[in-house]
Amino acid sequence: MIRLQEVVTFLREFAPPELAEDWDNVGLLIGDQADEIQSALTCLTLSPNVADEAISRGVQLIVTHHPVLFRPIQRLTAETSEGRMLLSLIRAGISVYSPHTSYDSAADGINAQLARLFDLRDIQPLRPKPALATETQLAGSGRFGTLPNTTSLCKLIDRIKPALRVSTVQFVGNLDRPIMKLGIACGAAAEFLRDAAQHGCEALLTGEARFHSCLEAQAANIALILPGHFATERPAMEQLANVLRSRFDELVVQASQNEYDPVKFC
């Protein structure tokens, strides 16, 4: 077995907390770094069914993209569903780590993975953080780049559907519009619309957006592609399980099998 501290140290190097947004709550949220662990579970969101899965599998660590304990709490009791879940995890000796927006923005993070998935070239952050950049790696939130060839919004959406394992996609814009430069911001990140427009992007791919953000996109004449929050982030948690397995031979790591997208279409 290895110590939790070794995994935490690696995760902090892989997705530096300095990259996280100011409002976020990343890092080790539950646990003792001195504990020994032999198995871990990755997931997008730590829900009660994922917690039950972790307990039944006997894992010692959950790496969840979305943090628990996101807002300050005054009490931890069994009177709430979150309280019951967290108490169950603590009793089972399960630690919880969340990389969240530090993983979104990491060099090999979610937005970078999405940019590579669509073969973008000259990839750069939508919102740079110069103080965190290195000689070889630009740092910042979101990504944008140039597609290999100009394509229509319709054809781009047709490519996005199978790549992100969805059958339907919400969008704003003219399906015939030519797209050459694409912005990417996983999750619920329509706040990057203006950044994408400033970088000359004809479209922004994000998971979900409020109605007024869709109106903003329409007014700014930038296409908005919305395949779903789950679709833009869950695959990266499966990839993170692969990364952890490769890094720690003695650690058994699996992505949650009980997690699913709660949003359905008919």
N, C-alpha and C positions, 0 to 999 in steps of 0.2 A: 504493500500500500504506500501511497505518497501522502504528504501533508497538504491540507487545503491551501496553505500559504503558497506552495509552489504553483498551484493552478491560478490563484488570485494574482500572483506576480506575472504569470504569463498573460492572463487576460488584460491586465493593466498595460502591458507592453503591446499587445495585439490591438487593443482599442483604448488608447490613452484617455484617462478621465478628463484631461485638459481639453479634449476635443468636444466634450459634452456641452450642450446648451446650458446657459446660466440657470434656467428654471428646473433643470433635470435633477434626478436623484440616482446616481450610478454608483456601482461598486458593490462591495460585500454588504448586504442588508441584514442578513441573519447568519450567525455562525461564529465559530472560534477558529482562527487560522492555524492553531496548533493541532486541530483534529486531523486524524488520519482518514483518508477516503479511498474507496476502490471503485466506485461507480458514480456516474452523473447522468443527468437528463437535461436536454435543452428543449425550450418551448418559446413560443411567441408571447404568450400570456399565462401567468400562473393562476389558473382557475381551480375551483374545487375538484373537478374531475382529473385535472393534471396532477394536483397534489395527491389524490387517491392513488393514481398510477405510480407516482414516485414512491409512495409509502409501500404499496404492494410489491414493487420491484426491489425495495430495500436499498435505494440509492442514498448517497450521503450528500449530494449536491444537485441543486437545480440552477441552471443558467437560463434565466428568463429575460427576454428582450425588454418587455414592459415591466417597470419596477413595481413591486408591492411597496407599501408604506410610502406612497408617493407624496401624500400630504401629512403634515404633523398630526399625530394622534395623542389623545390624552389618556386613553385606556385601551388595554388589549384583553378582551373578554370573549366568552362564547356566545354573547348576546347578538353578535353580528356574524354574517357568513364569512367575512374576511378574518374576523377574530378567531372563529372556529377553525378555519383552514390554517392560519398561522400557528395556533396553539398545537394543532395536530402535527405540523411539520417540526416544531420545536421538540415536542415529546418524542418524535421519531428520530431526532438528531440530524435533521436535514438542513443544510445551509442553503442560502439563496444569494445568488449574485446576479446583478443586472448591468449590462453594458450600455443599453439603450442608445441615446444619441451619440455616444462616443463610438459605438459600432457603426451607426449610420454613416459617420464621417471618417472612419479609419481608412488607412491606405488600402487595405483589402476588405473594407467594410461593405455594408449593404448597397450604398449608392454606387460605389466602385464596381461591385459585382454586377449590378444592373447595367451600368455603362458598358461593361465588357460583354454582357449578354447580347446587347444590341450593336456590338462592333463599333462603338463610337471611337472616333479618332481625336487626338489633341484634347484629351480629357482634362478638365480643370474644375475646381470647386465653384459652385454658384455663388457662394458667399465666403470669400477667402479669409483665413486667419493668418496673416503674414508672420506674426510673432511665433507661430508654431510650425512654420514651414522649415524644411531642411534643404540642402543643396540638391537633393534628388527627389524630393516629394513635396508637392504643394499641399497645404492643409486648409481645411475649411468644410463648410456644410454644403450638402447637395453636390451634384456633378452636372456638367454639360459638355457636349462634344458634337462632332460632325459625323453624320451617318456616311457610310461608304458611298452611297448614291442618293441623290434626291428622290424622294418617294412621296406619294400622296398620303394624306392623313388616313384614308381608308386602308391602304395597303400596310401602313405602319401598324394600325390597330389589328389587322389580320395577322401580322407577325407577332404582336404582343400577346394575343390570346393564348396560343399554344405554349409560348415561352413561359408564361406565368400561370399556366394551367387553369384558365378561366374560359367560359363559353360566351360571356357577355361583358361588355365594357361600356361604361358611361363616357361621354365625351362632350366637349364644347368646341364648335368650329365647323368649318366647311369640309366635308369629306374629300373634296377634290383639291384641297389646298396643298401645294407642294411643301414638304418638310425636308430641310437639310440639317438644321441645327436643333438638337433635342436637349432639353433640360430634364433632370431627374432628381426627385426628392421623395424618398420612400415614406410610407405611412400617411399621415394627415398633414400635408406640408404645402398647401396652397399659398402659404405666407411667402413662398419663394417665387411667386408669379412675377413680381417686379424685378427680382434679380435675374430671372430667366429672360425677361424682355430686355433688360439692360445689356445682356450678353448677346442679344440678337437671335435668341431662340424663337423658332416658329411654333414650338409646342413644349409643354411641360407635362411630364409623366409623374403623377403622384397617386397615392392610394385612394384618397377620398377628399372631398372638398365641400364646404358649405355652399348654399345656394348663392349667397352674395359674392363669394369668391368666383363662382361660375359667371356671374354678371360682370365682375371685374375683368375676367379673362376675355369675355366677349368685347368689352369696351376697349381693352388694350390690344385687341386683334391678335391674340395668342391662343393657339389651340390648347385644350386641357384634356388629358387622357386619364381616366379614373378606373383602373381595373379592380380596385378594392384594397383596403388596408392590409388584410390578411395576405392577399396575393403578392404584394410588393415586399413583404417582410418575412413571412414564414419560411420560404426556401433558404434564406440566409441563416436561419437557426438550424436547419438541417446541415448546411455547409459548416456551421460552427461546430457541430457534433463531429464532423469529419476532421476538422482542424485539430480538435482536442484529442481525438483518437490517434492522429498522426504524431502529435507532440508528446503524448504520454502513453507509452506502450502498455503500461500496467493498469491504466484506467479504462474501465468499460463505460463507453459513452453511447447513448442513443437519443435520437430526437423523439419527443412524445408521440405516441401512437394514438392517444385519446383526444388530441387537440383537433379542432375543426373550425372552419369559418362559420360564425353564428349568423352571418348575413346570407339569406337565400334568395334566389330568383325563380320565378315560375313563368 
